[in-house]
Amino acid sequence: MNTAAPLLSVRDLVKPYQALRPLRIESLTIHPGEMVSISGLDAPAAEVLVGLLTGALLPETGDIHLFGRSTRDVVDSQAWLAMLDGVGIVTDRAVLIGQFSVEQNAAMPYTLQIDPVAAEFKARVAQLVEEVGLSRADLDTRVGDARPEVQARVRLARALALEPSLLLLEHPSALLPRDAVKAFAADVSRVAVARRLGVLTITADDLLARGLGGKNLTLEPATGVLRSAGGWRKLFG
């Protein structure tokens, strides 16, 4: 049993949005070092949930505590931005600049001086790129010409750059070739274990969820209950 204080706690969440029914989450908790994958949320629902978990949106009812603080209580923009420093988000909605290199894109969380990358950040960026499963040979690759699995790792690198405690992944394998999913999952899992991150992945990709390990849950949209997906995988996996 994990006795550490939770990084994220959700209780009785209800949030109407542009869908037939509101988004509901009855109960969800993420501790340091815990890996949780959730299926049952399409792309619009996943975007809304990430907005709620980071305090960009507020629930209609229910409570979300991020790093021990209710998102309802964060009314100052500086306090909100400081809280967000503890969260890394991997999403295809995060824009990569295609004409810039892997190194330049990965350096953006550190500096605006990326043409060329400021000398004091080059070693840190190279180390970060290697950590997510790329090589130093990839540093000069133009992101617009890079394979989807390279682009996914650049997004992962940017999410990790500021040393977050909690990593949120929003359908991260949606654009990956099927033969690249398992390796990407392994790299995410390796990094999460090494950094003892709490990780929440929203995905419809069973291959990704199994590769990540940890808890695999399925959302019942009508009730908000998150049920273990393990039983179904034992029957049909």
C-alpha positions in Angstrom: 0.0 0.0 0.0 1.3 3.4 -0.9 1.5 5.6 2.2 2.9 8.7 0.5 0.6 11.7 0.1 -1.2 11.6 -3.2 -0.1 13.9 -6.1 -3.6 13.9 -7.5 -6.9 13.1 -5.9 -10.3 13.3 -7.6 -13.7 12.7 -5.9 -17.2 12.9 -7.3 -16.2 14.9 -10.4 -18.9 16.0 -12.7 -18.2 18.4 -15.6 -20.7 19.1 -18.4 -19.2 19.8 -21.8 -20.2 19.4 -25.4 -21.2 15.8 -25.3 -24.3 13.8 -24.7 -23.5 13.3 -21.0 -21.1 15.1 -18.6 -17.7 13.8 -17.8 -17.8 11.9 -14.5 -15.0 10.5 -12.3 -16.2 9.0 -9.1 -12.7 8.4 -7.5 -9.1 8.6 -8.8 -5.9 8.9 -6.8 -2.3 9.0 -8.1 0.7 8.6 -5.8 4.4 9.1 -6.4 5.7 6.2 -8.4 2.3 5.0 -9.4 1.4 4.2 -13.1 -2.4 4.4 -14.0 -3.9 4.1 -17.5 -7.6 4.9 -18.2 -9.6 3.9 -21.2 -13.1 5.0 -22.1 -12.4 8.7 -22.8 -12.4 9.9 -26.4 -10.2 12.9 -27.5 -12.6 15.7 -26.4 -13.2 14.1 -23.0 -9.5 13.5 -22.5 -8.8 17.2 -23.3 -11.5 18.3 -20.8 -10.1 15.9 -18.1 -6.6 17.2 -18.5 -7.9 20.8 -18.2 -9.7 19.8 -15.0 -6.8 18.0 -13.5 -4.4 21.0 -14.1 -6.9 23.6 -12.8 -7.4 25.2 -16.2 -11.1 24.2 -15.8 -13.2 23.8 -12.7 -15.7 20.9 -12.1 -19.4 21.6 -11.9 -19.4 19.4 -8.7 -16.8 17.4 -6.9 -13.2 18.1 -5.9 -9.8 17.9 -7.4 -6.7 18.1 -5.3 -3.4 18.6 -7.0 -0.3 18.4 -4.8 -2.6 18.6 -1.8 -4.4 21.7 -2.9 -7.9 22.0 -4.2 -7.9 23.5 -7.7 -10.9 25.6 -6.6 -8.6 27.4 -4.2 -6.0 28.5 -6.8 -7.3 31.9 -7.8 -4.0 33.7 -8.4 -2.4 33.2 -11.8 1.2 33.1 -10.3 0.2 30.4 -7.8 -1.5 28.4 -10.6 1.6 28.6 -12.8 3.8 27.6 -9.9 1.6 24.6 -9.3 1.8 23.6 -13.0 5.5 23.4 -12.7 4.9 20.1 -11.0 3.0 18.7 -14.0 4.3 17.4 -17.3 1.8 17.0 -20.1 2.3 14.8 -23.2 -0.3 15.6 -25.9 -0.4 16.0 -29.6 -2.0 19.4 -29.0 1.4 20.6 -27.9 2.8 22.3 -31.0 6.1 21.3 -32.3 7.9 23.7 -34.6 8.5 21.7 -37.7 11.3 23.8 -39.2 13.3 23.6 -36.0 15.5 20.7 -34.9 14.9 18.1 -32.2 17.4 20.0 -30.0 15.7 23.3 -30.6 12.2 22.0 -29.8 13.4 20.1 -26.7 15.2 23.3 -25.4 12.1 25.4 -25.4 11.1 24.8 -21.8 14.5 26.1 -20.7 15.2 29.1 -23.0 13.8 31.2 -25.8 17.3 31.4 -27.3 17.1 28.4 -29.6 18.7 29.6 -32.8 21.2 28.5 -31.9 20.4 26.9 -28.5 22.1 28.8 -25.7 25.4 27.1 -24.9 24.5 26.7 -21.2 21.6 24.4 -22.0 23.0 22.2 -24.8 24.4 19.5 -22.4 21.1 19.4 -20.5 19.0 19.1 -23.7 21.3 16.3 -25.0 20.9 14.4 -21.8 17.1 14.8 -21.8 16.9 13.7 -25.4 18.9 10.5 -24.6 16.7 9.9 -21.5 13.6 9.6 -23.6 15.1 7.1 -26.0 16.6 9.3 -28.7 20.2 9.5 -29.6 22.6 12.5 -30.0 22.4 11.9 -33.7 18.8 12.9 -33.6 19.5 16.3 -32.2 20.0 18.0 -35.6 17.0 16.2 -37.2 14.4 18.7 -38.4 11.2 17.9 -36.4 9.0 18.3 -39.5 10.9 15.5 -41.2 11.1 13.3 -38.2 9.2 10.0 -37.7 6.1 10.1 -35.5 7.9 8.1 -32.8 10.7 10.8 -32.7 8.1 13.5 -32.5 6.4 11.7 -29.6 9.7 11.5 -27.7 10.3 15.2 -28.2 6.9 15.9 -26.6 7.9 13.6 -23.8 11.2 15.3 -23.4 9.5 18.7 -23.2 7.1 17.4 -20.6 10.0 16.2 -18.4 12.2 19.2 -18.8 11.2 21.0 -15.7 11.4 18.0 -13.4 7.6 17.4 -12.8 6.3 15.1 -10.1 3.2 14.1 -12.1 3.1 13.1 -15.8 -0.2 13.3 -17.8 -0.3 11.6 -21.2 -3.3 12.3 -23.4 -3.7 9.6 -26.1 0.1 9.6 -26.7 0.1 6.7 -29.1 -2.7 7.9 -31.4 -0.3 9.0 -34.2 2.3 6.3 -33.6 2.8 3.3 -36.0 1.7 0.1 -34.3 5.2 -1.3 -34.4 6.5 1.7 -32.4 4.0 1.6 -29.5 5.6 -1.0 -27.4 9.0 0.7 -27.4 7.5 4.0 -26.6 5.6 2.5 -23.7 8.8 0.9 -22.4 10.7 4.3 -22.6 7.9 6.1 -20.7 7.8 3.4 -18.0 11.6 3.4 -17.7 11.7 7.2 -17.2 8.8 7.1 -14.8 10.4 4.5 -12.6 13.8 6.2 -12.6 12.2 9.6 -11.6 9.6 8.0 -9.4 6.9 9.9 -11.2 3.2 9.5 -10.8 1.8 8.8 -14.3 -1.8 9.1 -15.6 -2.3 8.0 -19.2 -5.5 8.4 -21.0 -5.6 6.0 -23.9 -7.7 3.7 -26.0 -4.6 1.7 -26.9 -4.5 -1.6 -25.0 -0.9 -2.3 -26.3 0.3 0.9 -24.8 -1.5 0.4 -21.5 0.0 -3.1 -21.1 3.4 -1.9 -22.0 3.3 0.9 -19.4 2.3 -1.6 -16.7 0.7 -0.5 -13.4 -3.1 -0.1 -13.0 -5.3 -0.4 -16.2 -8.7 1.0 -15.6 -11.8 1.5 -17.7 -14.2 4.4 -17.2 -18.0 3.7 -17.0 -19.2 7.1 -18.5 -22.7 6.9 -17.0 -21.5 6.5 -13.4 -17.9 7.7 -13.4 -16.7 4.4 -11.8 -13.2 3.3 -12.8 -13.1 -0.5 -13.0 -10.0 -2.7 -13.4 -9.5 -3.7 -17.0 -7.5 -6.7 -15.9 -10.3 -9.2 -16.0 -11.3 -8.5 -19.6 -7.7 -8.8 -20.6 -7.4 -12.1 -19.0 -10.4 -13.4 -20.9 -9.6 -11.8 -24.3 -6.0 -10.7 -24.1 
